[in-house]
């Protein structure tokens, strides 16, 4: 549906109105402030019809008055929609829009901590681009530009929802440019020797096993934490779910569902762990609960890095190590993408994971020699 004309009393829209057929519709409020709609008759020019009706309705005493719609009274409808998406994700529904646990939680933090306190009493039709711009600039004084832009994007999705529900006509966030962002820090990428040292300084078996799986396959930490014993077949692991904040759900994307292979040593260690395990999952604490990614980082990886005396790195660093090592070995990129759960042809692999160290290009073969005496 698109707004074609806005007069003093009448607004003209184009879209699918009459049982799914494309057409034009005018809307206005009568003297009782009740909204009225009329389909523009066939055979007349929609704009001329709307302008003529705008004049006539004005004479009749109609009012172009819309009821106040406060942000705090409508945000619940958006949250209900988010909750429905999360439920479809958790139940692995075949149809309908879905949202991950992490994305849902982040959106709720944005709404409750930053957005609602500012816009709660605002009439949503009075939220203008200038209002959003002021909001964004105020956020910039409290947080990094990247985070401020994410909050603004959440507000934009809320306003788009209000447009779809016909509470407002235009999303004011679309006219506001995002803040300039600093390039994200990718963190340290370890070497294979670094990882070997770290594995030698792991205190518990599950620490070493988790690091091994991520270092050998490039699996995300959440994917490794979501592994069940039924997904382990000798040296093949079937990655089809993730554990995020102690909850098991689908993988990050459809491409993330895959099978990966581990070393013979890791496969043997897994068999030994399975004999002692009393849980359906490979990684659980003493109470049988799943670990979170932060648990894995703070309990397993970081302490092992410190004891090994290597520059600390995260599980994402292990993922980068796998991708770069395989690409340096001239393994076909689409095979690497399949292995780590990127969609074939995705630019994410190069944009966010490919790293070239200074030492990689300081080679004699890369030097153009212009020594004429030597060449003669």
C-alpha positions, 0 to 999 in steps of 0.5 A, a space after each residue: 500500500 502506498 500513499 498517493 495524495 494527502 489533502 486537508 481531509 482526505 488521503 489517497 492510497 494505492 494497493 490491493 483492496 477489493 478482494 486482492 485486486 489492485 485499486 485506489 482507496 480514500 480515507 478520512 475521518 467524519 464529524 464523529 472522528 470515525 475513520 471512513 474508507 471508500 474505493 475509488 470508482 473505476 473509470 475516474 482519475 484517482 487523484 482528481 477523485 481524491 481532490 474533489 472528495 477532499 473539497 466536498 468532505 470539508 464542506 460536510 464538516 468532516 475532520 482530519 483528526 486521528 486518534 492519539 497512538 502512544 508508543 507505550 500502548 503499541 510496543 506490546 504488539 511488536 513484542 508479541 510478534 517477536 515472541 511469536 517468531 522466537 517460538 517458531 524458532 524454538 519449535 523449528 516451525 516449517 513456515 513463518 518468520 523466525 528469530 534466534 534467542 540471541 537476537 530476541 534478547 538483544 532486541 528486548 534490551 534495546 526496547 526496555 533499556 534505550 527505546 521505551 524510556 525515551 518514546 513511551 509517551 510519544 504519539 508515534 505519528 509525531 516521531 519524525 526523522 529529526 526526533 530519531 536523529 536526536 535520539 541517535 546522537 544522544 546514544 552516541 554519547 553513551 555507547 560505541 557508534 556500532 551499538 548505537 546504530 543497532 539500537 536505531 535499527 531496532 527502532 526502525 524495525 518497530 516503526 516498520 511494523 507500525 507502518 505495516 499495521 497502518 498505525 503510521 504511514 512513513 517510517 521516520 528512521 529511513 531518513 536518518 543516516 547511521 553513525 560512522 562506525 569504527 572498523 570492528 576489531 577481529 581479535 587475535 588469530 592464533 597459530 597452530 603452535 599456539 593452539 598446541 600449547 593451549 591444548 597441553 595446558 587444559 585442566 579438564 577433559 571437556 576444556 580440551 575436547 571443546 577447544 579441539 573440536 573448534 580448532 579442528 573443524 572451525 565450528 562455532 562454540 555454540 555449535 560445539 556446545 549443542 552437540 548430542 552424543 547421537 550426533 557423534 559417529 566415530 570421527 564424524 560430527 553432525 552439526 544441526 543445532 546450537 546452544 545459546 544461553 543454556 537453550 538449544 535451538 537451530 543453527 545460525 543459518 540453514 547453511 550451518 547444518 553440516 557434517 564435519 570430520 575430526 582427527 583420530 585422536 579427538 575421535 578416540 577421546 570422544 569415545 572415552 568421554 562417552 563411556 563416562 557421560 550420563 547426559 545426552 549432550 557432550 558438554 554439560 556441567 556437574 548439574 547436567 546443565 549446558 554451558 554458555 559460550 561465555 562459560 566456555 571462554 572464561 572457564 576453558 579457553 582464556 585460563 589455558 591461554 594464560 597458562 600456556 603463555 600465548 596471546 589470548 584469543 577467543 573461539 572466533 580466533 580458532 574459526 579464523 585459524 581453520 579458514 585461513 589455514 585451509 585457504 592457504 593450503 589452496 583448499 577450494 573456497 566453496 569446500 571451506 565454506 561448506 566445512 565452516 557453515 558459510 553459504 557457498 559464495 558468501 562474501 562473509 568468508 573473505 570480508 570477516 575471516 580472511 587475514 593476510 599477515 605482513 610476513 605472508 607477503 615479505 617473500 622474494 617471489 613477490 619482489 619485482 627486480 629491476 637490477 639491469 646489471 643482473 638481468 643482463 
